[in-house]
Amino acid sequence: TSGFSLAHGIFAEDIDGDTINYSYSFTEGQTWLRSTVIDDGSGGRLTIKFQGSTNTPGSYLANIFIHDGYSQHLSSQTWVISVSPEGNDTPLITIIEPVTSVVVEDESPLFVSWEASDSNQILRYEIYISSNPANENAWQVINKNIQPARNSYSVDLSNIPDGAYRIIVRAVDNQNPPAIGLDISKEILISRKSKEEEPDDRVLLPEPQVINVSPTSTD
């Protein structure tokens, strides 16, 4: 629709009672989706409510990253919010492979497939990879001109450093201006080094994070 409102909640719990630290990001330059912290992560409970509305069509990305201070204990959730303009729907695209999180330990390519629908003609697909999918400036181009008859692609990861990433697939239709739909894969963890070389406290965060804030909401 041309108008859209959203209310969404995130809840996380640490069974050891460790403080849950988090980092949240939304499509760069967009502020309409706001977060309200209900439980701030202290005592092992994190609850955040996201709410907002917009009349501006587009595909928006939200991402939340949580951890308890140990490098092996990381989790993230990314979701796409598509708002269609009047008279031209946004292409709907769904990544169907990989269906779950993937660990890459060698130089093998990553097979990605998707399905898409649109009331107009889809002109092309685009594939990107990023450790921070909510920031479009951080996307690395894999291929920006995939023919509309294709619905799969083998992504070469040989030049991608070890780390946690997401694959982004976009569908561009033939309208003026074009409507663009997208979807984001599950987490792709590239870890080619042997586990003997990796200390338990090594840093896996893709960029600097604020992990402790004082005072907390319970102080």
Stockholm file with secondary structure:
# STOCKHOLM 1.0

chainA/1-219         TSGFSLAHGIFAEDIDGDTINYSYSFTEGQTWLRSTVIDDGSGGRLTIKFQGSTNTPGSYLANIFIHDGYSQHLSSQTWVISVSPEGNDTPLITIIEPVTSVVVEDESPLFVSWEASDSNQILRYEIYISSNPANENAWQVINKNIQPARNSYSVDLSNIPDGAYRIIVRAVDNQNPPAIGLDISKEILISRKSKEEEPDDRVLLPEPQVINVSPTSTD
#=GR chainA/1-219 SS CCSEEEEEEEEEECTTCCCCEEEEEESTTCCSSEEEEEEESGGGEEEEEEEEEECSCEEEEEEEEEECSCTTCEEEEEEEEEECCTTSCCCEEEEEESCSCEEECSSCCEEEEEEEECSSCEEEEEEEEESCTTCGGGCEEEEEEECTTCCEEEECCTTSCSEEEEEEEEEEESSSSCCEEEEECSCEEECCSCGGGCCTTCCCCSSCCCCCCSSCTTC
#=GC SS_cons         CCSEEEEEEEEEECTTCCCCEEEEEESTTCCSSEEEEEEESGGGEEEEEEEEEECSCEEEEEEEEEECSCTTCEEEEEEEEEECCTTSCCCEEEEEESCSCEEECSSCCEEEEEEEECSSCEEEEEEEEESCTTCGGGCEEEEEEECTTCCEEEECCTTSCSEEEEEEEEEEESSSSCCEEEEECSCEEECCSCGGGCCTTCCCCSSCCCCCCSSCTTC
//
